[in-house]
Amino acid sequence: MNDYRYTLIISQYYHSYHYFIVEFNKDTFVKQMQELTKELNKYKSGNKEHTDIEQSDPFYNYEDNKIRYRYNVNADGDIYFLNAKYVNWLQGQIREYQNTARQMNKGYKKKSVLDAIWEHHNYDKVFKIIEKHFTIA
C-alpha cells in the first residue's frame, strides 16, 4: 500500500501549463479523478462530444485495484495526476514541467493559439473545476 498524501494535477493545453497540489484521499481518489477528467476535458474541448476520454488512464480498470503513482489523460490538452507522500517531491516535478513549458514558450505564437488558450485554458476556470472535485492543499 502506498501512503500517498498529495496529488499534483497538471493541466496542459498547447504550451500552457497549470499546476495544483491537492489532498489525496484513497477512498475517493479514483472517482474524483474520473469526474475531474470529464469536466476539465469538456471545458478544454469547448464542449465537444467526440473526445473519448474514457479510454484514458483514470478509467482503466486495473486487475489489482491499486492506485498508481501516475495517471495520464491525452485528449484536448493533457491532464497528469502524480501521487506522492511529500509536497516537496511534487514541487520538484512542477519545476521540471516549468522548464519544459519555458522551452515550448520560445518563439512566435499564433494569435489563434493564444486565443484558444485564453478561451479553453483560463487559469481561474481551471482552478474552479479542480476545486470542485478536490481540496487544494
HELIX and SHEET records of a PDB file:
HELIX    1   1 PHE A   29  LYS A   44  1                                  16    
HELIX    2   2 ILE A   53  GLN A   55  5                                   3    
HELIX    3   3 ASP A   57  PHE A   59  5                                   3    
HELIX    4   4 VAL A   87  MET A  104  1                                  18    
HELIX    5   5 LYS A  111  HIS A  120  1                                  10    
HELIX    6   6 TYR A  123  HIS A  133  1                                  11    
SHEET    1   A 4 SER A  16  GLU A  23  0                                        
SHEET    2   A 4 TYR A   6  TYR A  13 -1                                        
SHEET    3   A 4 ASP A  78  ALA A  84 -1                                        
SHEET    4   A 4 ARG A  70  ASN A  74 -1                                        
END                                                                             
